[in-house]
Amino acid sequence: MATSTDVAGLEESFRKFAIHGDPKASGQEMNGKNWAKLCKDCKVADGKAVTGTDVDIVFSKVKGKSARVI
């Protein structure tokens, strides 16, 4: 079971990746490029079992139909 410190750490990591490369970003929403970076840096996308294309497909399934961010 996740503790409140685990959740707080996860939220902080999301914010850091959400603002990466965009000084105007609020950290509340993440674009596809930063989602792919998060997956690669956290070793979710290894290029073999989980590819960049897989990561992009997950992003497109999660976001709204006309949205560009999650």
PDB file of N, H, CA, C and O in Angstrom:
ATOM      1  N   MET A   1       0.844  -1.180   0.000  1.00  0.00           N
ATOM      2  CA  MET A   1       0.000   0.000   0.000  1.00  0.00           C
ATOM      3  C   MET A   1       0.887   1.240   0.000  1.00  0.00           C
ATOM      4  O   MET A   1       1.872   1.298   0.737  1.00  0.00           O
ATOM      5  N   ALA A   2       0.554   2.205  -0.800  1.00  0.00           N
ATOM      6  H   ALA A   2      -0.246   2.158  -1.399  1.00  0.00           H
ATOM      7  CA  ALA A   2       1.334   3.441  -0.894  1.00  0.00           C
ATOM      8  C   ALA A   2       1.057   4.328   0.314  1.00  0.00           C
ATOM      9  O   ALA A   2      -0.088   4.513   0.726  1.00  0.00           O
ATOM     10  N   THR A   3       2.128   4.865   0.863  1.00  0.00           N
ATOM     11  H   THR A   3       3.058   4.715   0.529  1.00  0.00           H
ATOM     12  CA  THR A   3       1.980   5.796   1.980  1.00  0.00           C
ATOM     13  C   THR A   3       1.886   7.211   1.439  1.00  0.00           C
ATOM     14  O   THR A   3       2.120   7.451   0.254  1.00  0.00           O
ATOM     15  N   SER A   4       1.546   8.141   2.310  1.00  0.00           N
ATOM     16  H   SER A   4       1.356   7.946   3.272  1.00  0.00           H
ATOM     17  CA  SER A   4       1.414   9.534   1.872  1.00  0.00           C
ATOM     18  C   SER A   4       2.744  10.095   1.395  1.00  0.00           C
ATOM     19  O   SER A   4       2.763  10.952   0.512  1.00  0.00           O
ATOM     20  N   THR A   5       3.866   9.629   1.961  1.00  0.00           N
ATOM     21  H   THR A   5       3.850   8.933   2.678  1.00  0.00           H
ATOM     22  CA  THR A   5       5.168  10.114   1.495  1.00  0.00           C
ATOM     23  C   THR A   5       5.479   9.571   0.107  1.00  0.00           C
ATOM     24  O   THR A   5       6.114  10.255  -0.696  1.00  0.00           O
ATOM     25  N   ASP A   6       5.034   8.336  -0.188  1.00  0.00           N
ATOM     26  H   ASP A   6       4.518   7.780   0.464  1.00  0.00           H
ATOM     27  CA  ASP A   6       5.222   7.777  -1.529  1.00  0.00           C
ATOM     28  C   ASP A   6       4.441   8.586  -2.559  1.00  0.00           C
ATOM     29  O   ASP A   6       4.956   8.901  -3.632  1.00  0.00           O
ATOM     30  N   VAL A   7       3.211   8.916  -2.229  1.00  0.00           N
ATOM     31  H   VAL A   7       2.793   8.660  -1.357  1.00  0.00           H
ATOM     32  CA  VAL A   7       2.357   9.684  -3.135  1.00  0.00           C
ATOM     33  C   VAL A   7       2.925  11.084  -3.323  1.00  0.00           C
ATOM     34  O   VAL A   7       2.936  11.600  -4.440  1.00  0.00           O
ATOM     35  N   ALA A   8       3.395  11.702  -2.249  1.00  0.00           N
ATOM     36  H   ALA A   8       3.387  11.282  -1.342  1.00  0.00           H
ATOM     37  CA  ALA A   8       3.977  13.042  -2.347  1.00  0.00           C
ATOM     38  C   ALA A   8       5.220  13.025  -3.238  1.00  0.00           C
ATOM     39  O   ALA A   8       5.425  13.943  -4.032  1.00  0.00           O
ATOM     40  N   GLY A   9       6.037  12.000  -3.112  1.00  0.00           N
ATOM     41  H   GLY A   9       5.870  11.254  -2.467  1.00  0.00           H
ATOM     42  CA  GLY A   9       7.221  11.873  -3.957  1.00  0.00           C
ATOM     43  C   GLY A   9       6.862  11.678  -5.416  1.00  0.00           C
ATOM     44  O   GLY A   9       7.514  12.230  -6.302  1.00  0.00           O
ATOM     45  N   LEU A  10       5.826  10.892  -5.665  1.00  0.00           N
ATOM     46  H   LEU A  10       5.297  10.444  -4.945  1.00  0.00           H
ATOM     47  CA  LEU A  10       5.356  10.669  -7.030  1.00  0.00           C
ATOM     48  C   LEU A  10       4.830  11.961  -7.644  1.00  0.00           C
ATOM     49  O   LEU A  10       5.124  12.270  -8.799  1.00  0.00           O
ATOM     50  N   GLU A  11       4.050  12.715  -6.869  1.00  0.00           N
ATOM     51  H   GLU A  11       3.811  12.464  -5.931  1.00  0.00           H
ATOM     52  CA  GLU A  11       3.520  13.992  -7.362  1.00  0.00           C
ATOM     53  C   GLU A  11       4.650  14.974  -7.653  1.00  0.00           C
ATOM     54  O   GLU A  11       4.595  15.699  -8.647  1.00  0.00           O
ATOM     55  N   GLU A  12       5.661  15.007  -6.809  1.00  0.00           N
ATOM     56  H   GLU A  12       5.705  14.418  -6.002  1.00  0.00           H
ATOM     57  CA  GLU A  12       6.798  15.908  -7.024  1.00  0.00           C
ATOM     58  C   GLU A  12       7.559  15.516  -8.290  1.00  0.00           C
ATOM     59  O   GLU A  12       7.966  16.388  -9.058  1.00  0.00           O
ATOM     60  N   SER A  13       7.754  14.230  -8.514  1.00  0.00           N
ATOM     61  H   SER A  13       7.423  13.521  -7.890  1.00  0.00           H
ATOM     62  CA  SER A  13       8.422  13.767  -9.735  1.00  0.00           C
ATOM     63  C   SER A  13       7.617  14.145 -10.971  1.00  0.00           C
ATOM     64  O   SER A  13       8.184  14.581 -11.972  1.00  0.00           O
ATOM     65  N   PHE A  14       6.293  13.980 -10.907  1.00  0.00           N
ATOM     66  H   PHE A  14       5.831  13.626 -10.093  1.00  0.00           H
ATOM     67  CA  PHE A  14       5.433  14.369 -12.025  1.00  0.00           C
ATOM     68  C   PHE A  14       5.618  15.850 -12.328  1.00  0.00           C
ATOM     69  O   PHE A  14       5.787  16.225 -13.488  1.00  0.00           O
ATOM     70  N   ARG A  15       5.590  16.699 -11.299  1.00  0.00           N
ATOM     71  H   ARG A  15       5.452  16.394 -10.356  1.00  0.00           H
ATOM     72  CA  ARG A  15       5.747  18.148 -11.504  1.00  0.00           C
ATOM     73  C   ARG A  15       7.090  18.478 -12.147  1.00  0.00           C
ATOM     74  O   ARG A  15       7.155  19.306 -13.056  1.00  0.00           O
ATOM     75  N   LYS A  16       8.161  17.836 -11.682  1.00  0.00           N
ATOM     76  H   LYS A  16       8.108  17.164 -10.944  1.00  0.00           H
ATOM     77  CA  LYS A  16       9.492  18.111 -12.235  1.00  0.00           C
ATOM     78  C   LYS A  16       9.572  17.731 -13.711  1.00  0.00           C
ATOM     79  O   LYS A  16      10.126  18.479 -14.517  1.00  0.00           O
ATOM     80  N   PHE A  17       9.023  16.582 -14.064  1.00  0.00           N
ATOM     81  H   PHE A  17       8.573  15.975 -13.410  1.00  0.00           H
ATOM     82  CA  PHE A  17       9.032  16.189 -15.470  1.00  0.00           C
ATOM     83  C   PHE A  17       8.075  17.043 -16.290  1.00  0.00           C
ATOM     84  O   PHE A  17       8.341  17.305 -17.463  1.00  0.00           O
ATOM     85  N   ALA A  18       6.970  17.483 -15.703  1.00  0.00           N
ATOM     86  H   ALA A  18       6.754  17.270 -14.750  1.00  0.00           H
ATOM     87  CA  ALA A  18       5.986  18.292 -16.430  1.00  0.00           C
ATOM     88  C   ALA A  18       6.548  19.652 -16.820  1.00  0.00           C
ATOM     89  O   ALA A  18       6.178  20.189 -17.864  1.00  0.00           O
ATOM     90  N   ILE A  19       7.431  20.219 -16.007  1.00  0.00           N
ATOM     91  H   ILE A  19       7.731  19.782 -15.159  1.00  0.00           H
ATOM     92  CA  ILE A  19       7.984  21.538 -16.323  1.00  0.00           C
ATOM     93  C   ILE A  19       9.314  21.457 -17.059  1.00  0.00           C
ATOM     94  O   ILE A  19       9.851  22.487 -17.468  1.00  0.00           O
ATOM     95  N   HIS A  20       9.854  20.259 -17.236  1.00  0.00           N
ATOM     96  H   HIS A  20       9.418  19.423 -16.904  1.00  0.00           H
ATOM     97  CA  HIS A  20      11.151  20.095 -17.893  1.00  0.00           C
ATOM     98  C   HIS A  20      11.130  20.704 -19.298  1.00  0.00           C
ATOM     99  O   HIS A  20      10.318  20.317 -20.138  1.00  0.00           O
ATOM    100  N   GLY A  21      12.019  21.646 -19.540  1.00  0.00           N
ATOM    101  H   GLY A  21      12.679  21.961 -18.858  1.00  0.00           H
ATOM    102  CA  GLY A  21      12.149  22.253 -20.859  1.00  0.00           C
ATOM    103  C   GLY A  21      11.144  23.338 -21.177  1.00  0.00           C
ATOM    104  O   GLY A  21      11.184  23.898 -22.273  1.00  0.00           O
ATOM    105  N   ASP A  22      10.248  23.655 -20.266  1.00  0.00           N
ATOM    106  H   ASP A  22      10.215  23.200 -19.376  1.00  0.00           H
ATOM    107  CA  ASP A  22       9.231  24.684 -20.508  1.00  0.00           C
ATOM    108  C   ASP A  22       9.090  25.556 -19.266  1.00  0.00           C
ATOM    109  O   ASP A  22       8.361  25.205 -18.338  1.00  0.00           O
ATOM    110  N   PRO A  23       9.782  26.687 -19.243  1.00  0.00           N
ATOM    111  CA  PRO A  23       9.740  27.541 -18.046  1.00  0.00           C
ATOM    112  C   PRO A  23       8.359  28.126 -17.758  1.00  0.00           C
ATOM    113  O   PRO A  23       8.108  28.586 -16.644  1.00  0.00           O
ATOM    114  N   LYS A  24       7.457  28.116 -18.744  1.00  0.00           N
ATOM    115  H   LYS A  24       7.660  27.743 -19.649  1.00  0.00           H
ATOM    116  CA  LYS A  24       6.109  28.652 -18.534  1.00  0.00           C
ATOM    117  C   LYS A  24       5.148  27.613 -17.974  1.00  0.00           C
ATOM    118  O   LYS A  24       4.035  27.957 -17.576  1.00  0.00           O
ATOM    119  N   ALA A  25       5.554  26.360 -17.935  1.00  0.00           N
ATOM    120  H   ALA A  25       6.458  26.080 -18.258  1.00  0.00           H
ATOM    121  CA  ALA A  25       4.661  25.283 -17.495  1.00  0.00           C
ATOM    122  C   ALA A  25       4.363  25.392 -16.005  1.00  0.00           C
ATOM    123  O   ALA A  25       5.214  25.792 -15.211  1.00  0.00           O
ATOM    124  N   SER A  26       3.139  25.027 -15.643  1.00  0.00           N
ATOM    125  H   SER A  26       2.447  24.702 -16.288  1.00  0.00           H
ATOM    126  CA  SER A  26       2.714  25.095 -14.240  1.00  0.00           C
ATOM    127  C   SER A  26       3.079  23.835 -13.467  1.00  0.00           C
ATOM    128  O   SER A  26       3.135  23.864 -12.237  1.00  0.00           O
ATOM    129  N   GLY A  27       3.326  22.742 -14.155  1.00  0.00           N
ATOM    130  H   GLY A  27       3.280  22.719 -15.154  1.00  0.00           H
ATOM    131  CA  GLY A  27       3.611  21.482 -13.492  1.00  0.00           C
ATOM    132  C   GLY A  27       2.370  20.660 -13.216  1.00  0.00           C
ATOM    133  O   GLY A  27       2.457  19.592 -12.611  1.00  0.00           O
ATOM    134  N   GLN A  28       1.216  21.139 -13.650  1.00  0.00           N
ATOM    135  H   GLN A  28       1.145  22.007 -14.142  1.00  0.00           H
ATOM    136  CA  GLN A  28      -0.038  20.417 -13.432  1.00  0.00           C
ATOM    137  C   GLN A  28      -0.391  19.508 -14.607  1.00  0.00           C
ATOM    138  O   GLN A  28      -1.171  18.568 -14.456  1.00  0.00           O
ATOM    139  N   GLU A  29       0.187  19.790 -15.781  1.00  0.00           N
ATOM    140  H   GLU A  29       0.821  20.553 -15.903  1.00  0.00           H
ATOM    141  CA  GLU A  29      -0.101  19.008 -16.980  1.00  0.00           C
ATOM    142  C   GLU A  29       1.210  18.602 -17.640  1.00  0.00           C
ATOM    143  O   GLU A  29       2.207  19.319 -17.552  1.00  0.00           O
ATOM    144  N   MET A  30       1.202  17.456 -18.298  1.00  0.00           N
ATOM    145  H   MET A  30       0.392  16.874 -18.371  1.00  0.00           H
ATOM    146  CA  MET A  30       2.412  16.954 -18.935  1.00  0.00           C
ATOM    147  C   MET A  30       2.135  16.677 -20.411  1.00  0.00           C
ATOM    148  O   MET A  30       1.110  16.095 -20.765  1.00  0.00           O
ATOM    149  N   ASN A  31       3.067  17.103 -21.264  1.00  0.00           N
ATOM    150  H   ASN A  31       3.900  17.576 -20.976  1.00  0.00           H
ATOM    151  CA  ASN A  31       2.923  16.832 -22.695  1.00  0.00           C
ATOM    152  C   ASN A  31       3.555  15.478 -23.041  1.00  0.00           C
ATOM    153  O   ASN A  31       4.193  14.844 -22.200  1.00  0.00           O
ATOM    154  N   GLY A  32       3.368  15.058 -24.266  1.00  0.00           N
ATOM    155  H   GLY A  32       2.850  15.573 -24.948  1.00  0.00           H
ATOM    156  CA  GLY A  32       3.845  13.749 -24.689  1.00  0.00           C
ATOM    157  C   GLY A  32       5.353  13.607 -24.654  1.00  0.00           C
ATOM    158  O   GLY A  32       5.868  12.538 -24.325  1.00  0.00           O
ATOM    159  N   LYS A  33       6.064  14.667 -24.988  1.00  0.00           N
ATOM    160  H   LYS A  33       5.646  15.535 -25.255  1.00  0.00           H
ATOM    161  CA  LYS A  33       7.528  14.627 -24.979  1.00  0.00           C
ATOM    162  C   LYS A  33       8.047  14.379 -23.571  1.00  0.00           C
ATOM    163  O   LYS A  33       8.942  13.559 -23.367  1.00  0.00           O
ATOM    164  N   ASN A  34       7.485  15.084 -22.607  1.00  0.00           N
ATOM    165  H   ASN A  34       6.758  15.749 -22.773  1.00  0.00           H
ATOM    166  CA  ASN A  34       7.931  14.914 -21.228  1.00  0.00           C
ATOM    167  C   ASN A  34       7.483  13.569 -20.656  1.00  0.00           C
ATOM    168  O   ASN A  34       8.177  12.993 -19.819  1.00  0.00           O
ATOM    169  N   TRP A  35       6.333  13.066 -21.097  1.00  0.00           N
ATOM    170  H   TRP A  35       5.769  13.534 -21.777  1.00  0.00           H
ATOM    171  CA  TRP A  35       5.879  11.737 -20.681  1.00  0.00           C
ATOM    172  C   TRP A  35       6.871  10.684 -21.166  1.00  0.00           C
ATOM    173  O   TRP A  35       7.230   9.773 -20.419  1.00  0.00           O
ATOM    174  N   ALA A  36       7.311  10.810 -22.415  1.00  0.00           N
ATOM    175  H   ALA A  36       7.019  11.549 -23.021  1.00  0.00           H
ATOM    176  CA  ALA A  36       8.279   9.863 -22.963  1.00  0.00           C
ATOM    177  C   ALA A  36       9.601   9.942 -22.206  1.00  0.00           C
ATOM    178  O   ALA A  36      10.232   8.916 -21.952  1.00  0.00           O
ATOM    179  N   LYS A  37      10.023  11.151 -21.845  1.00  0.00           N
ATOM    180  H   LYS A  37       9.511  11.984 -22.052  1.00  0.00           H
ATOM    181  CA  LYS A  37      11.259  11.326 -21.071  1.00  0.00           C
ATOM    182  C   LYS A  37      11.125  10.686 -19.697  1.00  0.00           C
ATOM    183  O   LYS A  37      12.048  10.018 -19.231  1.00  0.00           O
ATOM    184  N   LEU A  38       9.986  10.883 -19.047  1.00  0.00           N
ATOM    185  H   LEU A  38       9.237  11.426 -19.426  1.00  0.00           H
ATOM    186  CA  LEU A  38       9.753  10.277 -17.736  1.00  0.00           C
ATOM    187  C   LEU A  38       9.868   8.755 -17.838  1.00  0.00           C
ATOM    188  O   LEU A  38      10.533   8.122 -17.019  1.00  0.00           O
ATOM    189  N   CYS A  39       9.226   8.179 -18.835  1.00  0.00           N
ATOM    190  H   CYS A  39       8.686   8.693 -19.501  1.00  0.00           H
ATOM    191  CA  CYS A  39       9.255   6.725 -18.997  1.00  0.00           C
ATOM    192  C   CYS A  39      10.658   6.218 -19.289  1.00  0.00           C
ATOM    193  O   CYS A  39      11.060   5.172 -18.777  1.00  0.00           O
ATOM    194  N   LYS A  40      11.402   6.945 -20.103  1.00  0.00           N
ATOM    195  H   LYS A  40      11.075   7.794 -20.518  1.00  0.00           H
ATOM    196  CA  LYS A  40      12.763   6.533 -20.432  1.00  0.00           C
ATOM    197  C   LYS A  40      13.681   6.669 -19.222  1.00  0.00           C
ATOM    198  O   LYS A  40      14.438   5.747 -18.918  1.00  0.00           O
ATOM    199  N   ASP A  41      13.625   7.801 -18.529  1.00  0.00           N
ATOM    200  H   ASP A  41      13.010   8.550 -18.776  1.00  0.00           H
ATOM    201  CA  ASP A  41      14.500   8.037 -17.378  1.00  0.00           C
ATOM    202  C   ASP A  41      14.199   7.102 -16.213  1.00  0.00           C
ATOM    203  O   ASP A  41      15.097   6.759 -15.444  1.00  0.00           O
ATOM    204  N   CYS A  42      12.948   6.691 -16.080  1.00  0.00           N
ATOM    205  H   CYS A  42      12.218   6.970 -16.704  1.00  0.00           H
ATOM    206  CA  CYS A  42      12.554   5.768 -15.000  1.00  0.00           C
ATOM    207  C   CYS A  42      12.698   4.311 -15.431  1.00  0.00           C
ATOM    208  O   CYS A  42      12.300   3.401 -14.705  1.00  0.00           O
ATOM    209  N   LYS A  43      13.263   4.098 -16.603  1.00  0.00           N
ATOM    210  H   LYS A  43      13.587   4.837 -17.193  1.00  0.00           H
ATOM    211  CA  LYS A  43      13.521   2.770 -17.152  1.00  0.00           C
ATOM    212  C   LYS A  43      12.249   1.943 -17.374  1.00  0.00           C
ATOM    213  O   LYS A  43      12.270   0.714 -17.294  1.00  0.00           O
ATOM    214  N   VAL A  44      11.152   2.635 -17.652  1.00  0.00           N
ATOM    215  H   VAL A  44      11.135   3.633 -17.717  1.00  0.00           H
ATOM    216  CA  VAL A  44       9.923   1.947 -18.061  1.00  0.00           C
ATOM    217  C   VAL A  44      10.061   1.569 -19.533  1.00  0.00           C
ATOM    218  O   VAL A  44       9.772   0.440 -19.929  1.00  0.00           O
ATOM    219  N   ALA A  45      10.507   2.534 -20.331  1.00  0.00           N
ATOM    220  H   ALA A  45      10.742   3.451 -20.009  1.00  0.00           H
ATOM    221  CA  ALA A  45      10.742   2.290 -21.753  1.00  0.00           C
ATOM    222  C   ALA A  45      12.200   1.882 -21.923  1.00  0.00           C
ATOM    223  O   ALA A  45      13.106   2.693 -21.731  1.00  0.00           O
ATOM    224  N   ASP A  46      12.418   0.634 -22.282  1.00  0.00           N
ATOM    225  H   ASP A  46      11.682  -0.025 -22.439  1.00  0.00           H
ATOM    226  CA  ASP A  46      13.781   0.135 -22.437  1.00  0.00           C
ATOM    227  C   ASP A  46      14.187  -0.038 -23.899  1.00  0.00           C
ATOM    228  O   ASP A  46      15.328  -0.402 -24.187  1.00  0.00           O
ATOM    229  N   GLY A  47      13.269   0.217 -24.814  1.00  0.00           N
ATOM    230  H   GLY A  47      12.342   0.512 -24.580  1.00  0.00           H
ATOM    231  CA  GLY A  47      13.573   0.096 -26.230  1.00  0.00           C
ATOM    232  C   GLY A  47      13.374  -1.306 -26.780  1.00  0.00           C
ATOM    233  O   GLY A  47      13.422  -1.504 -27.994  1.00  0.00           O
ATOM    234  N   LYS A  48      13.153  -2.273 -25.916  1.00  0.00           N
ATOM    235  H   LYS A  48      13.114  -2.113 -24.930  1.00  0.00           H
ATOM    236  CA  LYS A  48      12.950  -3.656 -26.366  1.00  0.00           C
ATOM    237  C   LYS A  48      11.554  -4.134 -26.001  1.00  0.00           C
ATOM    238  O   LYS A  48      10.707  -4.311 -26.877  1.00  0.00           O
ATOM    239  N   ALA A  49      11.309  -4.343 -24.711  1.00  0.00           N
ATOM    240  H   ALA A  49      11.996  -4.198 -23.999  1.00  0.00           H
ATOM    241  CA  ALA A  49       9.985  -4.806 -24.272  1.00  0.00           C
ATOM    242  C   ALA A  49       8.963  -3.680 -24.364  1.00  0.00           C
ATOM    243  O   ALA A  49       7.823  -3.898 -24.774  1.00  0.00           O
ATOM    244  N   VAL A  50       9.376  -2.480 -23.983  1.00  0.00           N
ATOM    245  H   VAL A  50      10.302  -2.303 -23.650  1.00  0.00           H
ATOM    246  CA  VAL A  50       8.512  -1.294 -24.055  1.00  0.00           C
ATOM    247  C   VAL A  50       9.261  -0.245 -24.872  1.00  0.00           C
ATOM    248  O   VAL A  50      10.314   0.241 -24.457  1.00  0.00           O
ATOM    249  N   THR A  51       8.721   0.093 -26.015  1.00  0.00           N
ATOM    250  H   THR A  51       7.866  -0.302 -26.352  1.00  0.00           H
ATOM    251  CA  THR A  51       9.384   1.034 -26.920  1.00  0.00           C
ATOM    252  C   THR A  51       8.804   2.436 -26.775  1.00  0.00           C
ATOM    253  O   THR A  51       7.813   2.647 -26.076  1.00  0.00           O
ATOM    254  N   GLY A  52       9.436   3.378 -27.441  1.00  0.00           N
ATOM    255  H   GLY A  52      10.241   3.207 -28.009  1.00  0.00           H
ATOM    256  CA  GLY A  52       8.922   4.745 -27.471  1.00  0.00           C
ATOM    257  C   GLY A  52       7.535   4.814 -28.083  1.00  0.00           C
ATOM    258  O   GLY A  52       6.705   5.623 -27.667  1.00  0.00           O
ATOM    259  N   THR A  53       7.285   3.975 -29.061  1.00  0.00           N
ATOM    260  H   THR A  53       7.959   3.318 -29.400  1.00  0.00           H
ATOM    261  CA  THR A  53       5.959   3.925 -29.678  1.00  0.00           C
ATOM    262  C   THR A  53       4.912   3.455 -28.676  1.00  0.00           C
ATOM    263  O   THR A  53       3.805   3.992 -28.634  1.00  0.00           O
ATOM    264  N   ASP A  54       5.254   2.464 -27.878  1.00  0.00           N
ATOM    265  H   ASP A  54       6.153   2.028 -27.912  1.00  0.00           H
ATOM    266  CA  ASP A  54       4.334   1.982 -26.841  1.00  0.00           C
ATOM    267  C   ASP A  54       3.993   3.094 -25.862  1.00  0.00           C
ATOM    268  O   ASP A  54       2.839   3.256 -25.467  1.00  0.00           O
ATOM    269  N   VAL A  55       5.005   3.856 -25.475  1.00  0.00           N
ATOM    270  H   VAL A  55       5.943   3.724 -25.795  1.00  0.00           H
ATOM    271  CA  VAL A  55       4.813   4.969 -24.540  1.00  0.00           C
ATOM    272  C   VAL A  55       3.894   6.017 -25.161  1.00  0.00           C
ATOM    273  O   VAL A  55       3.011   6.546 -24.487  1.00  0.00           O
ATOM    274  N   ASP A  56       4.097   6.318 -26.441  1.00  0.00           N
ATOM    275  H   ASP A  56       4.814   5.888 -26.989  1.00  0.00           H
ATOM    276  CA  ASP A  56       3.246   7.287 -27.139  1.00  0.00           C
ATOM    277  C   ASP A  56       1.799   6.796 -27.232  1.00  0.00           C
ATOM    278  O   ASP A  56       0.865   7.585 -27.091  1.00  0.00           O
ATOM    279  N   ILE A  57       1.617   5.511 -27.465  1.00  0.00           N
ATOM    280  H   ILE A  57       2.376   4.870 -27.579  1.00  0.00           H
ATOM    281  CA  ILE A  57       0.264   4.951 -27.549  1.00  0.00           C
ATOM    282  C   ILE A  57      -0.448   5.073 -26.210  1.00  0.00           C
ATOM    283  O   ILE A  57      -1.623   5.440 -26.168  1.00  0.00           O
ATOM    284  N   VAL A  58       0.239   4.772 -25.122  1.00  0.00           N
ATOM    285  H   VAL A  58       1.193   4.475 -25.156  1.00  0.00           H
ATOM    286  CA  VAL A  58      -0.364   4.911 -23.790  1.00  0.00           C
ATOM    287  C   VAL A  58      -0.760   6.355 -23.551  1.00  0.00           C
ATOM    288  O   VAL A  58      -1.850   6.624 -23.047  1.00  0.00           O
ATOM    289  N   PHE A  59       0.117   7.292 -23.910  1.00  0.00           N
ATOM    290  H   PHE A  59       1.002   7.074 -24.320  1.00  0.00           H
ATOM    291  CA  PHE A  59      -0.188   8.712 -23.718  1.00  0.00           C
ATOM    292  C   PHE A  59      -1.446   9.096 -24.492  1.00  0.00           C
ATOM    293  O   PHE A  59      -2.322   9.775 -23.957  1.00  0.00           O
ATOM    294  N   SER A  60      -1.537   8.665 -25.743  1.00  0.00           N
ATOM    295  H   SER A  60      -0.826   8.113 -26.178  1.00  0.00           H
ATOM    296  CA  SER A  60      -2.697   9.040 -26.559  1.00  0.00           C
ATOM    297  C   SER A  60      -3.988   8.398 -26.054  1.00  0.00           C
ATOM    298  O   SER A  60      -5.065   8.970 -26.224  1.00  0.00           O
ATOM    299  N   LYS A  61      -3.899   7.223 -25.438  1.00  0.00           N
ATOM    300  H   LYS A  61      -3.025   6.758 -25.299  1.00  0.00           H
ATOM    301  CA  LYS A  61      -5.092   6.572 -24.882  1.00  0.00           C
ATOM    302  C   LYS A  61      -5.569   7.269 -23.607  1.00  0.00           C
ATOM    303  O   LYS A  61      -6.767   7.296 -23.326  1.00  0.00           O
ATOM    304  N   VAL A  62      -4.637   7.832 -22.836  1.00  0.00           N
ATOM    305  H   VAL A  62      -3.663   7.811 -23.064  1.00  0.00           H
ATOM    306  CA  VAL A  62      -4.975   8.451 -21.552  1.00  0.00           C
ATOM    307  C   VAL A  62      -5.515   9.860 -21.730  1.00  0.00           C
ATOM    308  O   VAL A  62      -6.446  10.256 -21.030  1.00  0.00           O
ATOM    309  N   LYS A  63      -4.946  10.620 -22.653  1.00  0.00           N
ATOM    310  H   LYS A  63      -4.189  10.298 -23.222  1.00  0.00           H
ATOM    311  CA  LYS A  63      -5.366  12.016 -22.824  1.00  0.00           C
ATOM    312  C   LYS A  63      -6.749  12.090 -23.467  1.00  0.00           C
ATOM    313  O   LYS A  63      -7.219  11.124 -24.068  1.00  0.00           O
ATOM    314  N   GLY A  64      -7.377  13.222 -23.336  1.00  0.00           N
ATOM    315  H   GLY A  64      -6.996  14.007 -22.848  1.00  0.00           H
ATOM    316  CA  GLY A  64      -8.665  13.438 -23.980  1.00  0.00           C
ATOM    317  C   GLY A  64      -8.525  13.477 -25.489  1.00  0.00           C
ATOM    318  O   GLY A  64      -7.418  13.628 -26.006  1.00  0.00           O
ATOM    319  N   LYS A  65      -9.630  13.343 -26.196  1.00  0.00           N
ATOM    320  H   LYS A  65     -10.529  13.220 -25.775  1.00  0.00           H
ATOM    321  CA  LYS A  65      -9.603  13.253 -27.657  1.00  0.00           C
ATOM    322  C   LYS A  65      -8.929  14.451 -28.318  1.00  0.00           C
ATOM    323  O   LYS A  65      -8.130  14.270 -29.236  1.00  0.00           O
ATOM    324  N   SER A  66      -9.228  15.652 -27.882  1.00  0.00           N
ATOM    325  H   SER A  66      -9.877  15.799 -27.136  1.00  0.00           H
ATOM    326  CA  SER A  66      -8.624  16.834 -28.496  1.00  0.00           C
ATOM    327  C   SER A  66      -7.528  17.443 -27.627  1.00  0.00           C
ATOM    328  O   SER A  66      -6.983  18.493 -27.968  1.00  0.00           O
ATOM    329  N   ALA A  67      -7.201  16.805 -26.522  1.00  0.00           N
ATOM    330  H   ALA A  67      -7.643  15.952 -26.244  1.00  0.00           H
ATOM    331  CA  ALA A  67      -6.188  17.340 -25.605  1.00  0.00           C
ATOM    332  C   ALA A  67      -4.784  17.052 -26.117  1.00  0.00           C
ATOM    333  O   ALA A  67      -4.562  16.116 -26.884  1.00  0.00           O
ATOM    334  N   ARG A  68      -3.842  17.879 -25.674  1.00  0.00           N
ATOM    335  H   ARG A  68      -4.023  18.640 -25.051  1.00  0.00           H
ATOM    336  CA  ARG A  68      -2.440  17.670 -26.006  1.00  0.00           C
ATOM    337  C   ARG A  68      -1.615  17.349 -24.771  1.00  0.00           C
ATOM    338  O   ARG A  68      -0.416  17.085 -24.866  1.00  0.00           O
ATOM    339  N   VAL A  69      -2.260  17.373 -23.614  1.00  0.00           N
ATOM    340  H   VAL A  69      -3.234  17.588 -23.536  1.00  0.00           H
ATOM    341  CA  VAL A  69      -1.564  17.128 -22.348  1.00  0.00           C
ATOM    342  C   VAL A  69      -2.398  16.197 -21.465  1.00  0.00           C
ATOM    343  O   VAL A  69      -3.601  16.028 -21.665  1.00  0.00           O
ATOM    344  N   ILE A  70      -1.726  15.607 -20.494  1.00  0.00           N
ATOM    345  H   ILE A  70      -0.749  15.745 -20.331  1.00  0.00           H
ATOM    346  CA  ILE A  70      -2.436  14.828 -19.471  1.00  0.00           C
ATOM    347  C   ILE A  70      -2.271  15.526 -18.140  1.00  0.00           C
ATOM    348  O   ILE A  70      -2.784  15.053 -17.126  1.00  0.00           O
TER     349      ILE A  70
END
